[in-house]
């Protein structure tokens, strides 16, 4: 089970009206006939049916709408003839109104179907492009079992400001999970740029720190192109060489990963670097005394350190996640207690962890206020 359904590959479907809308024409006919039968002397025959062609147009095509118009006129003529009012002036105006409603309804139906097809094509293109940005999480990569979860805060979009990628390279499995500052289309553009840079360099860059530095420069270039000096991406980069008993991790300002073993949840301790796009702020200028940058109360080295080696024994799972998980809140404003909830699960299987979080975070917080991304990794 590589991922829980929802990330990020729904299939575009032709938008259709609710089922109850399709029954409205029949309801309208029944109401008119019932009124005619109950109070025949007080109700002008067939007056309610004038709106029928327009009601039909909301659910059916032009041919059905035109046929409904003809049927409505025939029913109105029959009811008027039965009441002896066939040629009365106010009935003649009802026939004309029904005919005009039929013409407008037919045009409305044609336009509705045309717009629906245009929308379907646009959604299909958008989904294809967005699937290219965020690819499905593979079940296995370079000796690791992987499961993933991705949920944007806005249900109508497929890609938000969180990002992930899992690559099987000649250096082993390489993983990226991150969170872009900001929201909207600007954040999606940064997601695409960072993922593109990662995919282009992960297969050719030998060192994990060097890979992080290349991503840092990519975000810096993106920020300069937009004129946004505050653009940055928090990220965790991970590497696992097949057969090794540990993983290498570089944390660029991201939330601390968790290591799960049975009922024990341990934060992964590794050097805390500045986020991607801000790395140059923590480096000393040659010839000048350097001052360590400070982020969240922790000193950030002036030069990048090596990756942290984190033991990953069999039966243990490493959980990477964004703050959309840890900062999800319930109705009282309390944060989601991630470690405490996971400790009650009793399993470290990546797919089980992801399935649990997919359900539990939603049950705890309801609608998401932020994008959410999770990767669970374990050795084969």
C-alpha positions in Angstrom: 0.0 0.0 0.0 2.2 2.9 -1.2 -0.1 5.7 -0.4 -3.6 6.4 1.0 -6.1 7.4 -1.6 -6.3 11.2 -2.1 -2.7 12.1 -2.9 -2.9 13.8 -5.5 -4.4 11.9 -8.4 -8.2 12.2 -8.6 -9.6 11.6 -12.1 -11.5 14.5 -13.8 -15.1 13.7 -14.3 -17.8 15.4 -16.3 -19.6 17.7 -13.8 -23.2 16.6 -13.4 -26.1 18.2 -11.5 -27.3 16.5 -8.3 -29.7 13.6 -8.8 -32.6 15.5 -7.2 -32.4 18.2 -9.9 -33.1 15.6 -12.6 -36.4 14.8 -10.8 -37.6 18.4 -10.7 -39.4 18.3 -14.1 -41.5 15.3 -13.0 -42.3 16.9 -9.6 -43.4 20.1 -11.4 -45.8 18.1 -13.7 -47.2 16.1 -10.8 -47.8 19.3 -8.8 -49.6 20.9 -11.8 -51.8 17.9 -12.4 -52.6 17.6 -8.7 -53.6 21.2 -8.5 -55.8 20.8 -11.6 -57.5 17.8 -10.1 -58.0 19.2 -6.6 -59.2 22.7 -7.5 -60.1 22.7 -11.2 -62.2 25.9 -11.0 -59.5 27.9 -9.2 -56.4 26.9 -11.2 -55.8 27.9 -14.8 -54.9 24.7 -16.6 -51.1 24.1 -17.2 -49.9 27.5 -16.0 -47.3 25.9 -13.7 -45.8 24.1 -16.7 -44.5 27.3 -18.3 -41.2 26.9 -16.4 -40.8 23.2 -17.3 -38.4 23.6 -20.3 -36.0 25.7 -18.3 -36.1 23.2 -15.4 -35.4 20.4 -17.9 -32.4 22.3 -19.3 -30.5 22.1 -16.0 -30.3 18.3 -16.2 -30.7 17.3 -19.9 -29.4 18.1 -23.3 -30.9 20.3 -26.0 -32.8 17.5 -27.8 -34.6 16.5 -24.6 -35.3 20.1 -23.7 -36.8 20.7 -27.1 -38.9 17.5 -26.8 -40.0 18.6 -23.3 -41.1 22.0 -24.7 -43.3 20.3 -27.3 -44.7 17.9 -24.7 -45.4 20.8 -22.4 -47.3 22.7 -25.1 -49.3 19.6 -25.9 -50.2 19.0 -22.3 -51.2 22.7 -21.8 -53.4 22.5 -24.9 -55.0 19.3 -23.7 -55.7 20.7 -20.2 -57.1 24.0 -21.6 -59.3 22.1 -24.1 -60.6 19.9 -21.2 -61.5 23.0 -19.2 -63.0 24.7 -22.3 -60.5 27.6 -22.3 -58.4 26.5 -25.3 -58.6 29.8 -27.3 -58.9 32.3 -24.4 -56.4 35.2 -24.6 -54.6 34.5 -21.3 -54.0 30.9 -22.3 -52.6 32.0 -25.7 -50.0 34.1 -23.8 -49.2 31.0 -21.7 -48.5 29.0 -24.8 -46.3 31.8 -26.2 -44.4 32.1 -22.8 -43.9 28.3 -22.8 -42.5 28.4 -26.3 -40.1 31.2 -25.4 -39.0 29.3 -22.3 -38.4 26.3 -24.5 -36.2 28.3 -26.9 -34.2 29.8 -24.0 -34.0 26.4 -22.2 -32.7 24.7 -25.3 -30.0 27.4 -25.7 -29.2 27.2 -21.9 -28.8 23.4 -22.2 -26.5 23.6 -25.1 -24.4 26.3 -23.4 -24.3 24.3 -20.1 -23.0 21.2 -21.9 -20.4 23.2 -23.9 -19.1 24.9 -20.7 -19.0 21.5 -19.0 -16.9 20.0 -21.7 -14.5 23.0 -21.7 -14.2 22.7 -17.9 -13.6 19.0 -18.1 -10.8 19.5 -20.6 -9.2 22.2 -18.5 -9.4 20.1 -15.4 -7.9 17.1 -17.2 -4.9 19.3 -18.4 -4.5 20.8 -14.9 -4.5 17.3 -13.3 -2.0 16.0 -15.8 0.4 18.9 -15.1 -0.1 18.6 -11.3 0.6 14.9 -11.4 3.8 15.7 -13.2 4.8 18.0 -10.3 3.9 15.5 -7.5 4.4 11.9 -8.6 3.0 8.9 -6.8 5.0 7.6 -3.9 6.7 4.3 -4.9 6.2 1.2 -2.7 10.0 0.6 -2.6 13.1 2.6 -3.4 16.7 1.5 -2.9 16.1 -0.9 -0.1 13.4 1.1 1.6 9.7 0.5 2.0 7.8 3.7 1.5 4.3 5.0 2.1 3.1 8.6 1.7 0.2 10.9 2.3 -0.5 14.3 0.7 -3.5 16.5 1.3 -3.6 20.2 0.2 -5.6 22.5 2.5 -7.8 23.6 -0.4 -9.8 20.6 -1.5 -10.4 22.0 -5.0 -6.6 22.1 -5.8 -4.3 19.1 -6.2 -1.0 20.6 -5.2 -0.3 23.0 -2.4 2.8 24.4 -0.8 4.1 21.1 0.6 6.4 18.8 -1.5 7.9 15.4 -1.6 10.0 13.2 -3.8 11.5 9.7 -3.6 14.3 8.8 -6.0 16.3 5.6 -6.5 19.7 6.7 -7.5 23.2 5.2 -7.9 23.9 6.7 -4.5 21.0 4.9 -2.9 17.5 6.0 -2.2 17.2 9.8 -1.8 14.2 11.5 -0.3 13.0 15.1 -0.1 10.1 16.4 1.9 9.5 20.1 2.4 7.2 23.1 3.0 7.2 26.3 1.0 6.7 29.6 2.7 3.4 31.1 1.5 0.4 29.8 -0.3 -1.4 29.9 -3.6 0.0 29.7 -7.1 3.3 31.3 -6.0 3.9 28.4 -3.6 3.0 25.8 -6.3 5.5 27.4 -8.6 8.2 27.1 -6.0 7.2 23.5 -5.4 7.6 22.7 -9.1 11.0 24.5 -9.2 12.4 22.7 -6.1 11.2 19.3 -7.3 12.6 19.9 -10.7 16.0 20.9 -9.3 16.0 17.8 -7.0 15.1 15.4 -9.8 17.8 17.0 -12.0 20.6 16.8 -9.4 19.8 13.8 -7.1 21.2 11.3 -9.6 24.5 13.1 -10.2 25.4 14.9 -6.9 27.5 12.6 -4.7 27.1 14.4 -1.3 23.8 15.0 0.4 25.0 18.3 1.8 26.1 19.4 -1.7 22.6 18.4 -3.0 21.0 20.6 -0.3 23.3 23.4 -1.4 22.2 23.1 -5.0 18.5 23.2 -3.9 19.4 26.2 -1.7 20.7 28.1 -4.8 17.7 27.1 -6.8 15.3 28.6 -4.3 17.6 31.7 -4.1 17.4 32.1 -7.9 13.6 31.7 -7.8 13.4 34.4 -5.1 15.5 36.8 -7.1 13.5 36.2 -10.2 10.3 37.1 -8.3 11.8 39.9 -6.2 10.7 38.0 -3.0 13.5 38.3 -0.5 11.5 36.3 2.1 11.0 33.2 0.0 12.3 30.0 1.6 11.6 26.3 1.8 12.0 24.2 4.9 13.1 20.7 3.9 14.5 17.4 5.1 16.8 15.4 2.8 17.5 11.8 3.4 19.7 9.2 1.8 19.8 5.4 2.4 22.5 3.2 0.8 21.2 -0.4 0.3 22.5 -2.7 3.0 23.4 0.1 5.4 22.1 0.1 9.0 21.6 3.8 9.0 20.2 6.7 7.0 21.8 10.1 6.4 19.7 13.2 7.1 20.2 16.9 6.4 17.6 19.1 8.0 17.1 22.5 6.4 14.9 24.3 9.0 12.2 21.6 8.9 10.2 20.0 11.7 12.1 17.2 13.4 11.5 13.7 12.0 10.4 10.9 14.3 11.8 7.4 14.7 9.2 4.8 15.7 9.9 1.5 17.4 6.8 -0.2 18.8 5.4 2.1 21.4 8.6 4.3 21.5 8.6 7.5 19.6 12.0 9.3 19.4 12.8 12.7 17.8 15.7 12.4 15.4 18.6 14.6 16.5 20.5 16.1 13.6 22.2 19.5 12.9 19.6 22.2 12.2 20.5 24.2 9.1 18.8 27.3 7.7 15.9 26.7 5.3 16.6 26.4 1.6 16.9 29.9 0.1 18.4 31.3 3.3 21.5 29.2 3.6 23.8 32.1 2.6 22.7 34.1 5.7 24.5 31.6 8.0 27.8 31.7 6.2 30.7 33.8 7.2 32.1 36.3 4.7 35.9 35.8 4.1 38.0 38.2 6.1 35.1 39.1 8.4 34.2 37.7 11.8 31.2 35.4 11.3 28.3 35.3 13.7 26.2 32.2 13.8 22.6 32.7 12.7 19.9 31.7 15.1 16.7 29.9 14.2 14.1 28.9 16.8 16.7 29.4 19.6 19.3 27.1 18.0 22.7 28.2 16.6 23.1 27.6 12.9 26.7 26.9 11.8 28.4 29.4 9.5 29.3 26.5 7.1 27.2 23.5 6.3 28.0 20.4 8.4 27.9 16.9 7.2 24.7 14.8 7.2 23.6 13.1 10.4 23.8 9.3 10.5 20.7 8.0 12.1 20.4 4.2 12.9 17.4 2.6 11.2 17.2 -1.0 12.6 14.8 -3.5 11.2 11.3 -3.0 12.6 11.9 0.8 13.0 10.2 3.4 10.8 11.3 7.0 10.1 8.5 9.5 9.8 9.0 12.7 7.9 6.1 15.2 8.0 5.2 18.8 7.5 3.7 21.2 10.1 0.3 20.6 8.6 0.3 17.5 10.8 1.9 18.7 14.0 0.0 22.1 13.9 -3.5 20.7 13.1 -5.9 21.9 15.8 -9.1 20.7 17.2 -12.1 22.8 18.0 -10.6 24.0 21.2 -7.4 25.1 19.5 -5.2 22.3 20.9 -2.4 21.0 18.6 -2.6 17.4 17.2 -0.5 15.3 19.7 1.4 13.4 17.0 3.8 11.4 19.1 1.2 10.4 21.7 -1.3 9.2 19.0 1.3 7.2 17.2 2.5 5.6 20.5 -1.0 4.0 20.8 -0.9 2.5 17.3 1.2 -0.6 18.1 2.7 -1.0 14.7 5.6 0.6 12.7 4.5 -0.6 9.2 4.8 2.4 6.9 1.4 1.8 5.2 -0.4 1.4 8.5 1.2 4.6 9.9 0.1 6.6 6.9 -3.4 5.1 6.9 -3.8 5.9 10.6 -2.7 9.5 10.1 -4.9 10.0 7.1 -7.9 9.2 9.2 -6.9 10.4 12.6 -5.7 13.9 11.7 -9.0 14.5 9.9 -11.0 13.2 12.8 -9.1 15.3 15.3 -9.0 18.6 13.3 -11.7 18.4 10.7 -11.0 20.6 7.7 -7.3 21.3 7.2 -6.0 24.8 7.7 -2.6 24.0 6.1 -1.2 21.5 3.6 -0.2 18.2 4.9 2.5 15.8 3.7 3.8 12.6 5.3 6.5 10.0 4.3 7.0 6.8 6.3 10.3 4.9 5.6 11.5 1.5 6.8 14.2 -0.9 5.7 13.1 -3.9 3.6 
